[in-house]
Amino acid sequence: MKFKGRDIISIKDFNRKEIDYILKTAETIEPLAKSGSDMLHGKMLATLFFEPSTRTRLSFEAAMHKLGGSAIGFAKPEIASVKKGENLADTIRVVENYADVIALRHPLEGAARLAAEFAQIPIINAGSGAEEHPTQALLDLYTILKEKNQIDRLNIALIGDLRYGRTVHSLAYALSLYDVKLHLISPELLRMRREVLDAIKKKIEVAERTGMEEALPEIDVLYMTRIQKERFADMAEYAKVKSAYKIDCDVLENVKKDMVIMHPLPRIDEIADEVDATPHARYFQQVWNGIIVRMALLALILGATE
């Protein structure tokens, strides 16, 4: 199975066999997340983040350092030559001289694929507009697998902003490769994008609803997302849906004892702080799993492991 030199642009570019292989590689590489390694000694990662990020950027940089490599880059476009008017293609062609792989986050959909067309080194999509976030989907799958010992035959709920949430788009595409029932719970205004819905409905059972209470008793994995204020052009529309769903301990009285709650973070008020202490909470474990999965991806695409 060939991963060396491969771009990571969309989860749709991978089949189930390839995704399972990535998850297996992550399991193998997990001990190195604590012990460290020199597997990527001499290799350089460039993180180009044209949008704010804490978890994703630091996760990529931590993953690279734990494998013995180095990282450079920027987290604010205003401190880069972009401020002077440099276009994305030129930025990519300059930075590839300094690095062996680029992790790119950009507010425009299609930016990562455009970058890959110009780059001679691998491009990893670290989030493109409201489109996709493939490495988040992979770490989400890894978290589900670690917590439930399987992905097949689960009832999984995606709740919140399903229209603008790039994490749920990638995760829905990924889960459609498995034998799951997917529950899509959102306000009408924030329903799953039509192209995503049409694609996944051809492969798996999908149930759409606006209320979550009815579905909760059968859910194995609850994936909560925040309502993304920054994606709304009309703040009046945001005000209508900003507090549509909230998970607290009262809500959890009617769920399975082994149901797990995930969240790509940051959270605002959709998961109460009191939930953190329950056995259901797994969103901070997701953060750790993100380092592991990104270590596996970097090792694979840079040819350090087969």
C-alpha positions, 0 to 999 in steps of 0.5 A: 500500500503506497502512502509515501509522497501522497497528499492528504486532501480529502477523506474521499480520496481513501478507501476503507482498506487504506483508512484501516491501514492508517489506523493500524499504523497509528496503533503501532506508533502510539508508544512513540508518542510518549517515548519519542523517536528519531524516525523523521530526523532531518525532516521538516514540516511547514505549518501554514495556517491562514486561519486561527488554530490551536489544537491542529497546528500544535498537534502537527508540530508535536507529532513532528517533534516526537518523531525527531523532525522539525517544524516551521511556519506561521499561525497568522497570515498577517505576519507572512508575505501574504500580507504583501499580496503574495498568492497561495500558489507562490507561497507554496512554491516558496515554502516547499524549498524549506520543508519536506511536507506542508500542513495547510489551513485556509478559509477558502474551500478548495485551497488545499487541492489548489496547493497540491497542484503547485507543490512538489512535496506532500500537502496535508489539508489541515482544514479548508473553509467549511469543506473538509478536515480529513486528519480530524476525521482520521483521529475521530475514527481512531478514538471510536476504535479505541473506545468501542473496539470497533466502528462497524455496527455502531449508532453514531450521532453527529449533532450541531452545525452540520452545514458549516462544520468541516469536521462532520463532513469529513467524518460522515464521508469516512463513516460511510465506509463502515457498517454504521447507522448515522444520526444527523441532528441539527437545526433546519438551518444547519442541516448536512450539506446536500452533496454530503448527504446524497453521497453517504445515503447511498452507502449507510443508513442515515436518520435526520432530525432536529431534536436529540432526545428521541435518539439518545437512548440508542446512541453509542457515540455522540459527536457534538459540535459548536455552532460556528459563529464565524461562518454566519454572514447574518448574525440574526440567523446565528442568534436563532441557533446558537444554543440549539443543543446542550449536553449536561448531566440531566441529559445523560440520565437517558443514555447508554452507560458506555456511550462516549461523547466526542467533540472536535473542540473548541467548545462554547456552551454545548457541553456543560463543564460537569460532563467532563467528570463523567465516564462518557467524556472523551473529547480531551482524549481525542486531542491526544489521539490526534497527535498519534494519528498525525504521527502515523500520517507523517511517518507514512507520507515521508516514507519512514514506515511502510 
